[in-house]
Structure formats: C-alpha cells, structure tokens
C-alpha cells in the first residue's frame, strides 16, 4: 500500500530551508510541525494536526507500507527522527522527476504541476512565516491544511504519471538513497573535523604572510588586479549578466593557464582562490555541527547529474572528499562495525574499450596487467614500470606512468593537445609534468593511432547525435535511440533537449543542446564520455542492489566507490563478498573484465 504524505512546518526569516541544510533544519530546537497531510491507499486525504501526529504514526504498521513524498529526505527525516517511522519502501517524486525529465528543468512540485497541467500549489507560506501553530488563526490553520492536502493530491498524481517511465530497479535505488539520509548510522569525530577547520585557517594565514598581502588584498578584485600588474600581467575582463568583471574565477582560462602557471604570480593566484573558496573549511564546520546533533545523515541527489549519476546536495557534498583527507578519517562506523570502502578499478576505461571493441586493451585488463605501462613506454621510448618506494627512479617513473594514465583515462574521450598539456602540468594522475604543445600533440596522436576502435566509436557517436536530433530509432552498441532520447541497458535514458546543428561566427558547424547551464556544445567524444559514465552508473547501481539483497547496508557512495557497513566479527568474509559483487560483469556486458579494490577500517579514510 502507498501512503502519500506532506509535512508543513514552522519557519522564519532566519530559520528556513534556504538558510539551513535539511538536516540542521529538521534537528534544530526551533523545529515544530504544523501538521501533516496524508493520502490513504484508498484515496481518502486527511490533515493530521500536530497534537495527533504521534498517535497517528504509532497506529500504523509501516513495515508493510510504502511512503510517497516529494523530497522524501525532508519528510523522511522528520518521520524517522521524531516518530521512529521506518516504512518498507520510500518513494520520491522529486527523484523520479530528475530521471524522467532530466536536470535541465525545474522539478519542484509547483513546476511539475504546471508541466502536467495540474493546479498550482496553494499553501499560504507568507501567512504563517515566523508563527507556530497555536499562534495562527483558525482561518490560516484551515488554509495550511487544505494546501497540504492539495500537495499530496499533486504528489500522488505525479507519481502515477511518471511511474511507468521509472524501471523497478531505479525505484529501489531511490529508496536506498533516501535511507542513507533518513536512517543515519555513521558517527563524526568532532575533534578531527574541527582540526580541518583550524588547519585551513592556519594554511591561509601562512600563505598570506609569506606573500605579504592581506585578505582584503586578495578578495578585492581591484587590489588583486593591481597585484597581478606588479608581475606584468594585465587581467582581462569578461561579460556577465551583472556587467563586465575580471576573469578571476578558478574556471577562467586566465586564472588556470596564466596566473596559476606563472612562476612568480602562481602562489598569489592560489592564495586568491583559497581565500575566495572556503569549501573545505565550511564543509568541515557543517559536518562537525551535524556530528554534534547525532548520527550523520548522508544526503545524495539521485540522478542529480546529466548522466543520471548521483550528485551532492544539502550543501554538503559527500561525493568529493579529498583522498586521504582528515574529513574522511573523521567519518566513522558505529560501535561494533567497520566500513568496507570498495572502489571499482578503471571502470570507465574498461567499459570504453569493451564497448568500442578495442580488444588488445581489454585483454590487458583481463590478464591483470598494468593498463598504463604500454602506452607510457611508447610515449617515452623506454620501458616504463610501476615503481616501488625506495626505487632510485621512483619519482621519474611515477610521473611517466602518470602520462599513461592521462592518455588511457582522458584521451579516451577525445581530449585535445591543450587538454593533455594542462592535465599533465596539473598533476591530476601523478607528479606534474611540463610538456610543450607539440609533445602533447604527439601523445594525442599516439593514443589515437593505438586505439583505432575507440576513435571509430567517437565517429559512431556522431551518427547517434544525428539520429537523436532527427528523432529516429537507432541502435548503437548497447544503447538505443528512440523519440529523441538515448536509452541505457536498464531502460533509463539520457536526454539532449533542443539538440540541433548550429554554426559559429566563423561558419564552423557544431552540435548543441539545452543543459541546466544554457546551450552547451556536444560532439562524438563528449557523447561517448556521457554514455560510458551512464553505463558505469547503471553497473554500480545494480551492484548496490545485489549487495542490498545479500543483507548489506550501503552507507556511502561516490561515483564508482561504495561504503558498506559490516560487522566486526564477519568483516573479512564480508569484504570478499563485496569485492566479488563489485567485480561481477553486468548481464548487458558479458565477459567484461571488471576489477575492484577494497580497504576496511573504523573510518572512511
């Protein structure tokens, strides 16, 4: 049976979901429900006022029910934290809408209602801002109740409209995602998290002192521009909706390719970006506060990325903690348990070469050989090997093997010479390597010469783009194009709305589509990157469900890596079972040689 519900709660100017995270809002001492609208399985809709909520929730065997909400993390944390409700299944129309309609449109309840031709929301939020239930007039209380009941009608109607477009396994993944948040079990080491904050503050102070600049010098665009001019650099301006501003963002080419690469001004650029970006510091602070309130809810946005991968959310992105960071060490298993951190090895590279039919590379994976050594050796004209600590050529070989990683993992999606040069200089896959643009071009051509099937796969992707734009039925590898959508092996799809062939000012043609950030260019190599990441996401999702079926609790996930809770007494055996499932080929890619590694400990480090 499906029970649809929607809470309405107290909020004020400084206490709202726009000011706080979902977790901190629900666990705040100021929290108070105004009531909850409930739709029974038979269709009857009722409003449950605050004083009757506990009795109502206690009177139902929730293990036999599915609870449907729009943004189930919010309503679900209220239910679990205050009423100990744990249903047999969580359903969430917000998550379903991201999968069905994509990430380029709003999936709020009001926006979806408009899209489906349903009546708009009617909760009078301005009438009860800053007021608790007992302070409201009977008229406003009735308006809130009717608005809540209307919202559960909308939610159920949206569910019935979208249900046929969401595969059953995806509904289970939505449930699993919601449970990571509403049934928290991880503990946070507050001392370690506070240390992250302190270390970041000290690091920034030391950097400023070494450079002889103040925080205001770095934060002020004009002062920072004057500092750069002292190094002979003239900062360019860029056009924004608010007018022309200096190109000082970390994504601007001037900062990436000029300032940060400058032998003298580079440290100044790092200091500027460090001052403007307090991500690590603010994240540690937020996690420390969360840990002080109890077990740590893990918020992930199901299908939050265009490729249907999970993304971060709730102002705390659990998907991109730095490797080896103190934050990872501060995320701990509950007493009596350990966390198995299982990570799929080179999974995108394996899917790419398998689906492209680049069998020599696939055989390298199948033999268990190092996949980066061969191409790195060709790039340098000598035998490259994976060094061990103590090797006199350790740093040199580590850097050269890193070149092999750049080519296998980056050039596989059509990376050009400039991208290869910048990736090598950045040290993304090993120690930084400075190379000329000519050398980067030579390496690019080496990859394309030794991976002809991958190159052909890019060209085949161009045909898929034409089929998508024309709305034709078209089969490509394990993917299928129909009605302008690109379907994955499990029935989910990628969407490229308003896909069209356009021309730039010089008359050069290119494909573009509507993304959440506006019109975005796409080409064969980019589409290949999208579908490989999407296929990897389908694979990890099916792996999660297999582990869940075996009784394991998944408490964290980052792209191709899972955090699984295991009991101390069975930890070693469980680790092997988890690895076995991570290495299992999906039915839609039989024989693909997948691999994984797993570490285990009291924390997620």
C-alpha positions as CSV (number, residue, x, y, z in Angstrom):
1,X,0.0,0.0,0.0
2,X,1.2,3.5,-0.8
3,X,0.7,6.3,1.8
4,X,1.4,9.8,0.4
5,X,2.2,12.5,2.9
6,X,3.5,16.0,3.2
7,X,4.6,17.9,6.3
8,X,4.1,21.6,6.8
9,X,6.4,23.1,9.4
10,X,7.3,26.3,11.3
11,X,9.8,28.5,9.6
12,X,11.0,32.1,10.0
13,X,13.2,34.7,8.4
14,X,16.4,33.2,9.8
15,X,15.2,29.6,10.2
16,X,14.3,28.1,6.8
17,X,15.5,25.6,4.3
18,X,17.0,28.4,2.3
19,X,19.3,29.3,5.2
20,X,20.0,25.9,6.7
21,X,20.6,22.4,5.5
22,X,17.8,19.9,5.5
23,X,19.4,18.0,8.4
24,X,20.1,21.1,10.5
25,X,16.6,22.5,9.9
26,X,14.9,19.3,11.0
27,X,17.1,18.7,14.0
28,X,17.0,22.3,15.2
29,X,15.4,23.1,18.6
30,X,13.1,25.5,16.8
31,X,11.6,22.8,14.7
32,X,7.9,22.2,15.0
33,X,5.4,20.6,12.6
34,X,2.2,22.5,11.9
35,X,0.8,19.1,10.8
36,X,0.9,16.5,8.0
37,X,-1.4,15.9,5.1
38,X,-1.9,12.1,4.4
39,X,-3.4,10.3,1.5
40,X,-4.5,6.8,2.4
41,X,-4.1,3.9,-0.1
42,X,-7.8,4.0,-0.9
43,X,-7.6,7.7,-1.8
44,X,-9.0,9.4,1.3
45,X,-7.0,12.5,2.2
46,X,-6.8,13.9,5.8
47,X,-5.0,16.6,7.7
48,X,-3.3,15.4,10.9
49,X,-2.7,18.4,13.3
50,X,0.4,18.5,15.5
51,X,-1.0,17.0,18.7
52,X,-2.4,14.0,16.9
53,X,0.7,13.1,14.8
54,X,2.4,10.7,17.2
55,X,-0.7,8.7,17.9
56,X,-1.4,8.5,14.2
57,X,2.1,7.3,13.2
58,X,2.2,4.8,16.1
59,X,-1.1,3.3,14.9
60,X,0.3,2.0,11.5
61,X,2.5,-0.9,10.7
62,X,4.8,1.0,8.4
63,X,6.9,-2.0,7.5
64,X,4.0,-3.1,5.2
65,X,3.7,0.4,3.6
66,X,5.4,2.5,1.0
67,X,5.6,6.2,1.9
68,X,5.5,8.6,-1.1
69,X,6.7,12.2,-0.8
70,X,8.0,15.0,-2.9
71,X,11.5,15.4,-1.5
72,X,11.4,12.3,0.7
73,X,14.7,13.2,2.5
74,X,12.9,16.1,4.2
75,X,9.6,14.4,5.3
76,X,11.5,11.2,5.9
77,X,14.0,12.7,8.4
78,X,11.1,14.2,10.3
79,X,9.4,10.8,10.4
80,X,12.5,8.9,11.5
81,X,13.9,11.5,13.9
82,X,10.7,12.4,15.7
83,X,8.3,9.5,15.2
84,X,10.6,6.5,14.5
85,X,8.8,5.6,11.3
86,X,10.6,3.2,9.1
87,X,8.5,2.1,6.0
88,X,9.0,-0.9,3.8
89,X,9.8,1.4,0.9
90,X,10.4,5.1,0.2
91,X,9.1,6.6,-3.0
92,X,10.0,10.1,-4.0
93,X,8.6,12.1,-7.0
94,X,11.4,14.7,-6.8
95,X,14.0,11.9,-7.6
96,X,11.7,10.3,-10.2
97,X,11.3,13.6,-11.9
98,X,15.1,14.1,-12.3
99,X,15.3,10.7,-14.0
100,X,12.2,11.2,-16.2
101,X,12.5,14.9,-17.2
102,X,16.3,15.5,-16.8
103,X,18.3,18.0,-14.9
104,X,17.8,20.9,-17.3
105,X,14.3,21.8,-15.9
106,X,13.0,22.6,-12.5
107,X,11.5,19.6,-10.7
108,X,9.8,21.4,-7.9
109,X,6.3,20.4,-7.1
110,X,4.9,23.6,-8.5
111,X,6.9,23.4,-11.7
112,X,5.9,19.7,-12.3
113,X,2.3,20.5,-11.6
114,X,2.4,23.2,-14.3
115,X,4.2,20.8,-16.7
116,X,1.4,18.2,-16.3
117,X,-1.4,20.7,-16.4
118,X,-2.3,20.3,-12.7
119,X,-3.4,23.0,-10.3
120,X,-0.6,25.0,-8.7
121,X,0.4,24.7,-5.1
122,X,-1.7,26.7,-2.7
123,X,0.0,26.6,0.8
124,X,-0.1,30.2,2.1
125,X,3.5,30.4,3.3
126,X,3.6,34.1,3.8
127,X,0.6,33.9,6.2
128,X,2.5,31.7,8.7
129,X,6.1,32.8,8.4
130,X,7.5,33.1,11.9
131,X,4.4,31.7,13.6
132,X,3.9,28.4,15.4
133,X,0.6,26.5,15.0
134,X,-1.0,27.7,18.2
135,X,-0.4,31.3,17.2
136,X,-2.3,31.0,13.9
137,X,-5.9,31.9,13.4
138,X,-8.4,29.2,12.6
139,X,-8.7,30.6,9.1
140,X,-4.9,30.3,8.4
141,X,-4.8,26.8,10.0
142,X,-7.5,25.7,7.6
143,X,-5.6,27.2,4.6
144,X,-2.5,25.3,5.6
145,X,-4.4,22.1,6.0
146,X,-6.1,22.5,2.6
147,X,-2.8,23.4,0.9
148,X,-1.1,20.4,2.4
149,X,-4.0,18.1,1.2
150,X,-3.7,19.6,-2.2
151,X,0.0,18.9,-2.3
152,X,-0.4,15.2,-1.6
153,X,-3.0,15.1,-4.4
154,X,-0.4,16.6,-6.7
155,X,2.3,14.3,-5.5
156,X,0.2,11.1,-6.0
157,X,-1.0,12.3,-9.4
158,X,2.6,13.0,-10.5
159,X,3.7,9.6,-9.2
160,X,1.0,7.8,-11.3
161,X,2.1,9.8,-14.4
162,X,5.8,9.1,-14.0
163,X,5.7,5.5,-12.6
164,X,5.7,3.8,-16.0
165,X,8.9,5.6,-17.0
166,X,11.0,4.6,-14.0
167,X,12.3,1.0,-14.0
168,X,11.7,-1.1,-10.9
169,X,15.4,-1.3,-10.0
170,X,15.5,2.5,-10.1
171,X,12.7,2.8,-7.6
172,X,14.7,0.6,-5.3
173,X,17.8,2.8,-5.8
174,X,15.7,5.9,-4.8
175,X,14.6,4.0,-1.7
176,X,18.3,3.2,-0.9
177,X,19.3,6.8,-1.5
178,X,16.6,8.2,0.8
179,X,17.6,5.7,3.6
180,X,21.2,6.9,3.6
181,X,19.8,10.2,4.8
182,X,16.7,9.3,6.9
183,X,18.3,6.3,8.7
184,X,21.7,7.6,9.6
185,X,24.3,5.4,11.4
186,X,27.7,7.0,10.7
187,X,29.4,8.9,13.5
188,X,31.5,12.0,13.2
189,X,34.8,12.6,15.0
190,X,34.2,16.3,16.0
191,X,37.8,16.9,17.1
192,X,39.2,15.8,13.7
193,X,36.6,17.9,11.9
194,X,37.5,21.0,14.0
195,X,41.1,20.3,13.2
196,X,40.3,20.5,9.5
197,X,38.8,24.0,10.1
198,X,41.8,25.1,12.1
199,X,44.4,23.7,9.6
200,X,42.7,25.6,6.8
201,X,42.7,28.9,8.7
202,X,46.4,28.5,9.5
203,X,47.3,27.5,6.0
204,X,45.7,30.6,4.6
205,X,47.3,32.9,7.2
206,X,50.7,31.4,6.5
207,X,50.3,31.8,2.7
208,X,49.2,35.4,3.1
209,X,52.1,36.2,5.4
210,X,54.6,34.6,3.0
211,X,53.3,36.7,0.2
212,X,53.0,39.9,2.3
213,X,49.3,40.5,1.4
214,X,46.2,40.9,3.4
215,X,42.9,39.0,3.0
216,X,41.2,42.2,1.7
217,X,44.0,42.5,-1.0
218,X,43.1,39.1,-2.3
219,X,39.3,39.4,-2.0
220,X,39.1,42.8,-3.7
221,X,39.1,42.5,-7.5
222,X,40.8,45.9,-8.0
223,X,43.5,45.2,-5.4
224,X,44.2,41.7,-6.8
225,X,44.3,43.2,-10.3
226,X,46.9,45.7,-9.1
227,X,49.0,42.9,-7.5
228,X,49.0,41.0,-10.8
229,X,50.0,44.1,-12.8
230,X,53.1,44.2,-10.5
231,X,54.1,40.9,-12.1
232,X,53.5,42.2,-15.6
233,X,50.1,40.5,-16.0
234,X,47.1,42.5,-17.3
235,X,43.9,40.8,-16.1
236,X,41.2,40.6,-18.8
237,X,37.5,41.4,-18.3
238,X,34.6,39.1,-19.1
239,X,31.0,39.8,-19.7
240,X,28.5,38.6,-17.1
241,X,24.8,39.3,-16.5
242,X,25.9,41.9,-14.0
243,X,28.3,43.6,-16.3
244,X,32.0,43.3,-17.0
245,X,34.1,41.8,-14.3
246,X,37.7,40.5,-14.0
247,X,38.3,36.9,-15.1
248,X,39.3,35.7,-11.7
249,X,37.2,32.6,-11.3
250,X,39.0,29.3,-10.9
251,X,37.4,28.1,-14.1
252,X,38.5,31.1,-16.1
253,X,41.3,30.4,-18.6
254,X,43.3,33.4,-17.4
255,X,43.5,32.1,-13.9
256,X,44.1,28.4,-14.9
257,X,46.6,29.0,-17.8
258,X,48.2,32.3,-17.0
259,X,48.2,33.2,-13.3
260,X,48.5,29.7,-11.8
261,X,51.1,28.7,-14.3
262,X,53.2,31.9,-13.7
263,X,56.5,31.1,-11.8
264,X,56.0,34.1,-9.5
265,X,52.3,35.0,-9.5
266,X,51.2,31.4,-9.2
267,X,51.2,31.5,-5.4
268,X,49.3,34.7,-5.4
269,X,46.6,33.0,-7.6
270,X,46.4,30.1,-5.2
271,X,46.0,32.4,-2.3
272,X,43.2,34.3,-4.1
273,X,41.3,31.1,-4.9
274,X,41.9,29.8,-1.4
275,X,40.5,32.9,0.2
276,X,37.5,33.1,-2.1
277,X,36.8,29.3,-1.8
278,X,36.3,28.1,1.8
279,X,34.8,24.8,0.6
280,X,36.9,22.5,2.8
281,X,36.6,24.8,5.8
282,X,32.9,25.3,5.6
283,X,32.2,21.7,4.9
284,X,34.2,20.5,7.9
285,X,32.3,23.1,10.1
286,X,29.0,21.9,8.7
287,X,29.9,18.2,9.3
288,X,31.2,19.0,12.8
289,X,27.8,20.6,13.7
290,X,26.0,17.7,12.2
291,X,28.0,15.2,14.2
292,X,27.2,17.2,17.4
293,X,23.5,16.5,16.7
294,X,23.8,12.7,16.4
295,X,24.4,10.2,13.6
296,X,25.4,11.7,10.3
297,X,22.7,11.6,7.5
298,X,24.3,11.2,4.1
299,X,22.5,13.4,1.5
300,X,22.9,12.4,-2.1
301,X,20.8,13.7,-5.0
302,X,19.6,10.7,-7.0
303,X,20.0,11.3,-10.8
304,X,21.4,14.8,-9.9
305,X,23.9,14.7,-12.8
306,X,23.0,14.7,-16.5
307,X,24.4,11.2,-16.9
308,X,21.9,10.0,-14.2
309,X,24.8,9.7,-11.7
310,X,24.2,10.8,-8.1
311,X,25.4,14.2,-7.2
312,X,25.9,16.0,-3.9
313,X,23.3,18.0,-2.1
314,X,22.1,19.7,1.0
315,X,25.2,22.0,1.0
316,X,27.4,19.0,2.0
317,X,28.8,17.1,-1.0
318,X,29.6,13.6,0.3
319,X,30.9,12.7,-3.2
320,X,34.1,14.6,-3.4
321,X,36.0,14.5,-0.1
322,X,39.7,14.6,-0.8
323,X,41.6,11.3,-0.8
324,X,43.4,10.8,2.5
325,X,41.8,13.9,4.0
326,X,41.2,14.3,7.6
327,X,37.5,14.6,6.8
328,X,37.4,11.0,5.6
329,X,39.2,9.9,8.8
330,X,36.5,11.7,10.8
331,X,33.6,9.8,9.3
332,X,33.4,6.7,11.5
333,X,31.5,3.4,11.7
334,X,29.2,2.9,14.7
335,X,30.5,0.7,17.6
336,X,30.8,-3.0,16.6
337,X,31.1,-2.2,12.8
338,X,33.6,-1.4,10.2
339,X,33.3,0.4,6.8
340,X,34.4,-1.5,3.7
341,X,35.4,1.1,1.1
342,X,35.1,-0.8,-2.2
343,X,36.3,1.0,-5.4
344,X,35.9,-0.2,-9.0
345,X,39.2,0.0,-10.8
346,X,39.4,2.0,-14.0
347,X,35.8,1.2,-14.6
348,X,35.2,3.8,-17.3
349,X,38.3,2.8,-19.2
350,X,37.2,-0.8,-19.1
351,X,33.7,0.0,-20.4
352,X,35.0,2.3,-23.1
353,X,37.4,-0.2,-24.6
354,X,35.0,-3.2,-24.2
355,X,32.1,-1.3,-25.9
356,X,34.4,0.1,-28.6
357,X,35.9,-3.4,-29.3
358,X,39.4,-2.3,-28.5
359,X,40.2,-5.9,-27.6
360,X,44.0,-5.6,-27.1
361,X,43.4,-3.1,-24.2
362,X,40.5,-5.3,-22.9
363,X,42.9,-8.3,-22.9
364,X,45.4,-6.2,-20.9
365,X,42.7,-5.8,-18.2
366,X,41.8,-9.4,-18.4
367,X,45.4,-10.5,-17.8
368,X,45.6,-8.2,-14.8
369,X,48.4,-6.2,-16.4
370,X,49.0,-2.5,-15.6
371,X,46.9,-0.7,-18.3
372,X,49.1,2.4,-18.4
373,X,52.5,0.9,-18.9
374,X,52.3,0.0,-22.6
375,X,51.3,3.5,-23.9
376,X,53.6,5.3,-21.4
377,X,56.5,3.2,-22.7
378,X,55.7,4.2,-26.3
379,X,55.3,7.8,-25.3
380,X,58.8,8.0,-23.7
381,X,60.5,5.4,-25.9
382,X,61.7,3.3,-23.0
383,X,60.4,0.7,-20.6
384,X,58.2,2.4,-18.0
385,X,57.2,0.5,-14.9
386,X,55.2,1.0,-11.7
387,X,57.9,1.9,-9.2
388,X,58.0,0.8,-5.5
389,X,59.1,3.1,-2.7
390,X,62.9,3.2,-2.5
391,X,63.4,2.9,-6.2
392,X,66.0,5.4,-7.3
393,X,63.8,6.3,-10.2
394,X,60.6,6.4,-8.2
395,X,59.5,10.0,-8.9
396,X,60.5,9.7,-12.5
397,X,58.7,6.5,-13.2
398,X,55.6,7.7,-11.2
399,X,55.4,10.7,-13.5
400,X,55.9,8.7,-16.6
401,X,53.3,6.1,-15.6
402,X,51.0,9.1,-14.9
403,X,51.4,10.0,-18.6
404,X,49.9,6.6,-19.4
405,X,47.0,7.3,-17.1
406,X,46.4,10.7,-18.8
407,X,46.2,9.0,-22.2
408,X,44.1,6.0,-21.2
409,X,41.7,7.9,-19.0
410,X,41.5,11.3,-20.6
411,X,42.4,10.9,-24.3
412,X,39.8,8.1,-24.5
413,X,37.1,10.8,-24.7
414,X,38.9,12.7,-27.4
415,X,41.0,15.1,-25.3
416,X,43.0,17.5,-27.5
417,X,46.6,18.6,-27.2
418,X,45.9,21.6,-24.9
419,X,43.9,19.5,-22.5
420,X,46.6,16.9,-22.3
421,X,49.2,19.6,-21.7
422,X,47.2,21.2,-18.9
423,X,46.3,17.8,-17.3
424,X,50.0,16.8,-17.3
425,X,51.0,20.2,-15.8
426,X,48.3,20.0,-13.1
427,X,49.5,16.6,-11.9
428,X,46.0,15.0,-12.0
429,X,47.3,11.5,-12.4
430,X,50.7,11.7,-10.8
431,X,53.6,14.2,-10.3
432,X,53.2,17.3,-12.6
433,X,54.9,17.0,-16.0
434,X,55.7,20.1,-18.1
435,X,55.4,19.4,-21.8
436,X,55.3,21.5,-24.9
437,X,52.1,21.7,-27.0
438,X,53.9,19.8,-29.8
439,X,54.7,17.0,-27.3
440,X,51.1,16.9,-26.2
441,X,50.0,16.7,-29.8
442,X,52.4,13.8,-30.3
443,X,50.9,12.0,-27.3
444,X,47.4,12.7,-28.5
445,X,48.2,11.2,-31.9
446,X,49.9,8.2,-30.2
447,X,46.6,7.4,-28.4
448,X,44.5,7.7,-31.5
449,X,46.9,5.5,-33.5
450,X,47.0,2.8,-30.9
451,X,43.2,2.9,-30.2
452,X,41.6,2.9,-33.6
453,X,38.4,1.2,-32.4
454,X,37.9,3.9,-29.7
455,X,38.3,6.6,-32.4
456,X,35.7,4.8,-34.6
457,X,33.4,4.7,-31.5
458,X,33.6,8.5,-31.4
459,X,32.6,8.7,-35.1
460,X,29.7,6.3,-34.5
461,X,28.6,8.6,-31.7
462,X,28.2,11.4,-34.3
463,X,25.7,9.2,-36.1
464,X,23.8,8.8,-32.8
465,X,23.7,12.6,-32.4
466,X,22.1,12.9,-35.9
467,X,19.6,10.2,-35.0
468,X,18.7,11.9,-31.7
469,X,18.3,15.3,-33.4
470,X,16.0,13.7,-36.1
471,X,14.0,11.7,-33.6
472,X,14.8,8.4,-35.4
473,X,15.1,4.9,-34.0
474,X,18.7,3.9,-34.0
475,X,20.8,1.2,-32.3
476,X,24.4,1.9,-31.2
477,X,26.4,-0.7,-29.2
478,X,24.3,-1.4,-26.1
479,X,22.4,1.9,-26.4
480,X,19.2,2.7,-28.2
481,X,17.8,5.9,-29.6
482,X,14.1,6.4,-29.7
483,X,11.9,9.5,-29.8
484,X,14.9,11.8,-29.3
485,X,16.1,10.0,-26.1
486,X,19.2,7.8,-25.7
487,X,18.2,4.7,-23.7
488,X,20.6,2.8,-21.4
489,X,20.6,-1.0,-20.9
490,X,18.3,-0.9,-17.9
491,X,15.6,1.3,-19.6
492,X,16.7,4.7,-18.2
493,X,17.6,7.4,-20.6
494,X,19.8,10.4,-21.3
495,X,18.2,13.5,-22.7
496,X,19.6,16.1,-25.1
497,X,16.7,18.6,-25.4
498,X,16.7,21.1,-28.3
499,X,19.6,19.2,-29.9
500,X,20.5,21.0,-33.1
501,X,23.2,21.6,-35.6
502,X,24.4,25.2,-35.4
503,X,27.2,27.4,-36.7
504,X,29.5,29.8,-35.0
505,X,30.6,33.3,-36.2
506,X,33.3,31.8,-38.5
507,X,30.8,29.4,-40.1
508,X,32.0,26.2,-38.3
509,X,29.3,23.7,-37.6
510,X,28.7,22.1,-34.2
511,X,26.0,20.2,-32.2
512,X,24.5,21.9,-29.2
513,X,21.7,21.1,-26.7
514,X,19.9,22.7,-23.8
515,X,21.5,22.0,-20.4
516,X,20.8,23.4,-17.0
517,X,23.6,25.9,-17.7
518,X,22.1,27.0,-21.1
519,X,23.1,25.9,-24.5
520,X,26.1,23.5,-24.5
521,X,28.2,22.1,-27.3
522,X,28.4,18.3,-27.8
523,X,30.4,16.2,-30.1
524,X,31.1,12.5,-30.6
525,X,33.8,12.2,-28.0
526,X,31.7,14.1,-25.4
527,X,28.7,11.9,-26.1
528,X,31.0,8.8,-25.6
529,X,32.0,10.2,-22.2
530,X,28.4,10.7,-21.3
531,X,27.3,7.2,-22.2
532,X,30.3,5.5,-20.6
533,X,29.7,7.3,-17.4
534,X,26.0,6.5,-17.6
535,X,26.8,2.8,-18.2
536,X,29.2,2.8,-15.3
537,X,26.4,4.3,-13.2
538,X,23.9,1.6,-14.2
539,X,26.6,-1.0,-13.3
540,X,27.3,0.4,-9.8
541,X,23.5,0.8,-9.2
542,X,22.9,-2.8,-10.0
543,X,25.8,-3.8,-7.8
544,X,24.3,-1.8,-4.9
545,X,21.1,-3.7,-5.2
546,X,22.8,-7.1,-5.3
547,X,24.6,-6.2,-2.1
548,X,21.4,-5.0,-0.5
549,X,19.8,-8.3,-1.5
550,X,22.6,-10.1,0.4
551,X,21.8,-8.1,3.5
552,X,24.5,-5.4,3.3
553,X,23.9,-1.8,4.3
554,X,25.3,0.8,1.9
555,X,26.0,4.0,3.9
556,X,28.0,6.0,1.3
557,X,28.7,6.1,-2.4
558,X,30.9,8.2,-4.6
559,X,30.5,7.6,-8.3
560,X,32.2,4.2,-8.6
561,X,33.0,3.6,-4.9
562,X,30.8,2.3,-2.2
563,X,31.0,2.5,1.6
564,X,29.4,-0.7,3.1
565,X,28.8,-1.3,6.8
566,X,29.9,-4.7,8.1
567,X,30.0,-6.3,11.5
568,X,33.4,-6.7,13.1
569,X,33.1,-10.5,13.5
570,X,32.4,-11.1,9.9
571,X,34.3,-8.2,8.3
572,X,37.0,-10.2,6.4
573,X,34.4,-12.6,4.9
574,X,32.1,-9.7,4.0
575,X,34.9,-7.8,2.4
576,X,35.5,-10.7,-0.1
577,X,31.8,-11.0,-0.9
578,X,31.6,-7.2,-1.6
579,X,34.6,-7.4,-3.9
580,X,33.1,-10.4,-5.7
581,X,29.9,-8.4,-6.4
582,X,31.9,-5.3,-7.4
583,X,33.8,-7.4,-10.0
584,X,30.8,-9.2,-11.4
585,X,30.1,-8.3,-15.1
586,X,26.6,-6.9,-15.7
587,X,24.3,-9.1,-17.9
588,X,24.4,-6.5,-20.6
589,X,28.2,-6.6,-20.9
590,X,29.0,-10.3,-20.5
591,X,32.7,-11.1,-20.1
592,X,33.9,-7.6,-19.4
593,X,36.9,-7.9,-17.1
594,X,35.8,-5.7,-14.2
595,X,38.0,-5.3,-11.1
596,X,37.8,-3.6,-7.7
597,X,39.9,-2.9,-4.6
598,X,38.7,-2.7,-1.1
599,X,40.0,-1.2,2.2
600,X,38.4,-1.7,5.5
601,X,38.6,0.2,8.8
602,X,36.8,2.1,11.6
603,X,36.6,5.2,9.4
604,X,36.0,6.0,5.7
605,X,39.7,7.1,5.1
